[in-house]
Amino acid sequence: MDARTQIIKDYIKAYNAFDTDNMIRDFDEMILFENVQNGKVNLSIRGLEAFKRQADQAKDYFEKRQQTIRSVQHDINVSEIEVDYYAVLAMDFPNGLKKGEELKLQGKSIFEFNENNKVIKLTDLS
């Protein structure tokens, strides 16, 4: 298994375990995170500390969450994964979703790497 695939698998494993310290282990200090929903960026975060704060806050949204990698494709400095996503909500949301509801989605994540195999950008698409 190549280094980038291992980094991605480690990130997903940490994400599923609510382990934010290990989620960011291979991130660059100036990481850019973007969440894109229906073709529009609805969240953009720059910097490792800001990303970690947001990831720690997001842990409170879910009783459980599980990303399962369906496919991995590598290009020169970009890797794209397709994932199945399952979660159980831990709280009510303003959009009408209720505590205890299950989410089942499919999405993509795009990891951009620098020359040292540090993640410099992560884009989640749903």
C-alpha positions in Angstrom: 0.0 0.0 0.0 1.4 3.4 -0.9 1.9 6.2 1.6 -1.0 8.3 0.5 -3.5 5.4 0.6 -2.3 4.7 4.2 -2.7 8.3 5.2 -6.2 8.4 3.9 -7.1 5.1 5.6 -5.7 6.4 8.9 -7.7 9.6 8.6 -10.9 7.7 8.0 -10.2 5.3 10.8 -9.6 8.3 13.2 -12.7 10.1 11.9 -14.9 7.0 12.6 -13.4 6.8 16.1 -14.0 10.5 16.9 -10.2 10.8 17.3 -9.4 14.3 16.1 -5.7 14.2 17.1 -5.1 11.3 14.7 -7.3 12.8 12.0 -4.9 15.8 11.7 -1.7 13.8 12.1 -0.8 14.1 8.4 -2.2 17.6 7.8 -0.1 20.6 7.0 -0.3 23.6 9.4 -2.0 25.6 6.7 -4.6 23.0 5.7 -7.6 24.2 3.8 -10.8 22.4 4.4 -13.9 22.9 2.3 -17.3 21.3 2.5 -19.2 21.4 -0.7 -22.9 20.6 -0.8 -25.0 20.7 -4.0 -22.1 22.3 -5.8 -21.7 25.2 -3.3 -19.0 25.7 -0.6 -20.9 25.9 2.7 -17.9 25.7 5.0 -14.3 26.8 4.5 -11.6 26.5 7.2 -7.9 27.5 6.9 -5.3 26.3 9.4 -4.7 23.2 11.5 -6.0 24.6 14.8 -9.2 25.9 13.2 -9.8 22.6 11.5 -9.2 20.7 14.8 -11.6 23.0 16.7 -14.3 22.4 14.1 -13.7 18.7 14.1 -14.0 18.6 17.9 -17.3 20.5 17.8 -18.7 18.2 15.1 -18.2 15.2 17.4 -21.2 16.5 19.4 -23.4 16.2 16.4 -23.3 12.4 16.1 -23.9 9.4 18.4 -22.1 7.3 15.8 -20.6 7.9 12.4 -18.9 5.6 9.9 -17.3 6.4 6.6 -16.5 3.4 4.4 -14.1 3.8 1.5 -15.6 2.5 -1.8 -12.8 3.5 -4.1 -9.5 5.4 -4.2 -8.0 7.1 -7.2 -4.6 8.8 -7.2 -3.3 11.5 -9.5 0.0 13.4 -9.3 -0.7 15.3 -6.0 -4.4 14.5 -5.5 -6.2 11.5 -4.3 -10.0 11.1 -4.5 -12.0 8.7 -2.5 -15.7 7.7 -2.8 -17.3 6.9 0.5 -20.5 5.5 2.0 -21.4 7.6 5.0 -23.6 6.4 7.9 -24.4 8.4 11.0 -26.9 8.6 13.9 -27.6 12.2 15.0 -27.0 13.2 18.6 -29.0 16.4 18.5 -31.8 18.2 16.7 -30.7 20.4 13.7 -32.2 23.7 12.5 -32.9 22.0 9.1 -35.5 19.7 10.7 -33.3 16.6 11.2 -33.9 15.1 14.7 -31.8 13.4 17.3 -31.7 9.7 16.7 -32.3 9.9 13.0 -30.0 7.9 10.7 -28.2 9.5 7.8 -27.1 7.3 4.9 -25.2 9.2 2.2 -22.6 8.7 -0.5 -19.9 11.3 -1.1 -16.4 12.0 -2.2 -13.4 13.4 -0.5 -10.4 15.0 -2.3 -7.1 15.1 -0.6 -4.4 17.3 -2.0 -0.8 16.5 -0.9 2.5 18.5 -0.8 5.9 17.0 -1.7 6.2 15.7 1.9 2.9 13.8 1.8 1.2 16.2 4.1 -2.4 17.0 3.3 -2.7 20.7 2.2 -6.3 20.6 1.2 -9.3 18.4 2.0 -12.5 18.9 0.1 -15.7 16.9 1.1 -18.4 16.7 -1.5 -21.9 15.6 -0.9 
